Amino acid sequence: MQKIFESKQDLAQHFGEILLKASQEKPELYIALSGGSTPKAIFEVLARDYNKSIDWTRIRFFWGDERCVAPNDPESNFGMTREYLFDYVKTRGVNIFRVKGELKPEEALADYIKQIDENVPKVNGLPQFDVMLLGMGDDGHTASIFPHQIQLWNSPSICELAQHPESGQNRVTLTGNVINNSQQIFFLVTGSNKAEKVDEILNQKGDYKQYPAALVDSDKTNWLMDADAAKNIIH
């Protein structure tokens, strides 16, 4: 499914309604969040407009990927979520399962695998998130699986250690088997710098399968885009 919005704010309102409905349908909702500027805009709207209507205590929060940095580091996905969402809504600390980026990368990886294995319900022998939020980089990466390490997508492990192609920064990322085992997957994509890859992936142009974002199960995926990101597919 593809939906195109005029602005990040319109996209955020739409996702707020999705999350509200999902949180009312289950006593516990398991969600994997993503980082980046688009989720930040969504978190701001959720904190402002849905802080009372959503029962935040029913949601179990995880992340699709995280940089190996301390939680108070400006690059931390968890830190961004805390700053723009958790500080404004009534969630509970026991429902927040973060990557401990302050540990050594291998220790952070092992700890996060254990947290997911012990706390997320299993379906098909794998952890199953109710809602998986994904972003896409302008290089076609998603979570922290980049084109130069696309083999990590098919790893049998729940998570892997990945490296940013330019900085070499270590990151903990979910792998493709867990991402595609989710009940619902949402790509949140904004900005004209994403338009070329959006067009290649959605219209299956050229060697589009070189992009990790193209390997996400299209039958479960909802692409929520602003007009800038979708400009090459709007006719």
N, C-alpha and C positions, 0 to 999 in steps of 0.2 A: 504494500500500500504506500502511496505517496500523497503527502499533503503539503501544500505550499502556502506560506503566510507572508504577509506584507512586512512583518517586523519580528525581531526576537521576542518582543513582548507578547505579540499575538500567539506566537508559537508556545511561549511559556504558559499563557492562560489555557491554551488547549491541553497542554500536558498536565496542568494542574487539575483539570476536570478528569483526565484519565486516571491520575493517581488517586483522586478522591473516590472515584467509583471502585477502583481496584482495592483500596483500603477498606471499603465497606463490604466487600464480597467475601473476605477471608478474615479469620480471627488473627492470623499472622501473615504479613506480607514480606517476602524476601526480595530485596532490591539491590542491584549492583550499580553504583553510581560511576560517573566518569568525571574527569577534570576538564579544564579549558574554559574559554570565555562564554560559550553558549550555555553550559550548565550553570555558570555563575549567574547569568541573567535569569535563568529558570528558578534558581534557588531564591533570588531576590523576590520574585513574584510569589513563590510558594510561601515565603516568610511573611510577606505583606498581606496576601489575600486568602491564604489557606491555613494560617496558623491556628485558627479555631475550628474550621470545618473538618479538617483531617485529624483523625485520632492518631497522632504520631507515635503513641506508645505501642501501636500494633505493628509498626514497621521495623524490620531488622535490616540494618544498613551495612553493606559491604561495598567494595570498590572493584571495578574491572581492572584497574592498574594503579600503580603508585610509584612515584620516584623514591629512591632510597635516600631519603632525607628525613630530618627530624620533623615531628608534627607541627612545630612552630616555624618551620622554614617557609619562606614565601612561595616555594615551588611545590609544597605539599598539597595534594588533592584533598586529603582529609582536612588540613588546616583551612583551605578555601571553603569547604563545606561547613565547617564549624563557624567560620566568620560570617558567612552569608545565609546559613540556614539554621544550624543547631542552636546558635545563640538566641534565636527568636522563637523557637517552637518547643513544645513540651515533649521531647523525646527522653529516653532513658539511657544512661551510660552503658547498661548491660546489653542494650540492643545495638550498640555500635561496634563493629568488628573491623578494625583498621589494620593496615599493613604497618608493622612496627619498623618504619624506615630508618630509625636511629640505630638499629642493630646492624651487624655485618650482613651484607646482602644475602649470603647463603642461609643465615639464621632467620632473617626476615622472611625469606621464601618458605622455609620449613615451618615457621610459626603460622604463616597465613594459610598454608595448605591444611595444617592441623585445625585451625579455626573453622575453615569452610567445611572440612570433612566431618567435624563434630557438631556443627550447628545448622547446616543447610540440608533440607530434606533431599533424599535420593530418589531419582526416577531414572530408569534405564541403567542403574548402577552408577550414576553420576549425580553430583549435586545439581539441583534444579532451582534456579532463581525464577521468581514470578515475573519480575521486570528487570530487563538488562538495558541500561543506558549506554550507548556508544557514541563517541565522536569519530570524526574522520579528519586526518591531517591532509594538507594539500599534496602530500606524497602518496596518499591512499592508505596510510596505516590506520589501524584501529586498535583500541586498548593500547598496549605498548608492543604490539607486533608490527615491526617495520618491514618494508619490502626486502631488505638485505638479510633478514632473519625469518623469512616467511615459513621456513620449515618448522618453526616453533608452533605454528597454528595446529599442526597435526600431532603434537606431543601427546602421549598417553597420560601425562601428569595433569593435575588440576591447574597448576600454575607453573610458570617458568621464569627464569631470570633473563631479561632482555637488556640490550644496550642501545642507547640512542646512537644513530649512525654518525652524527657529527661530534657530539660532546663525549660519547662513550659512557655517559651516565647510566648506572645500573637502575633497572626498574623491575618490579614484580608485576607480572601480568597473568590474567586468566588465559587459558588456551582455547582453541577453537571448539574442542569437544564440549567444554562447559558452556561457552557462549551460545553455541547452537542447541544446547539442551534446555535453554531457557524457555519459559512459556511464551513470553512476549519480548520482542527486541525492538528498541527504538533507536534509530540513528538521528541524532540531533545535529544538524549541519547548517551553518550560517556563514555568509561571507562569499564574495565573488572569487576569492582565491581557491575555493573548493569546487567551482562550477565545472572546470574541465574534468576532474575525476568523477564527479557526480554523473556527468553525461556519459563518460566511458563505461562506468560500472552499470548504471541503470539501463543503458542501451547496448550493453555488451559489445563495445567497440574494441577492435584491435586485440592487443594482448592484455585485456583487462584483468585476467586472473593472476597477474603478477602483483596485484594490490591485495593486501590482506582484507581490506574492507569488502572486496568482492566475494570472499569466501563465507560470509555470513549467510545463514539460511534465509533465502528470499521469501519462503513461504510464511515465515514468522515475523518478518521484518517490516516495521513501519518507518518510512523515511519522513521525518518532519524537517522541512527546510524553509529558509526564508527565500524571498524572490531573487536575491543576489546569488545564492548558491544554486538555485534552480534555473538560472537565466538561459543556460544552453539547452534545456529540455522543454522550455515553455514555447509553444508554437501558437 
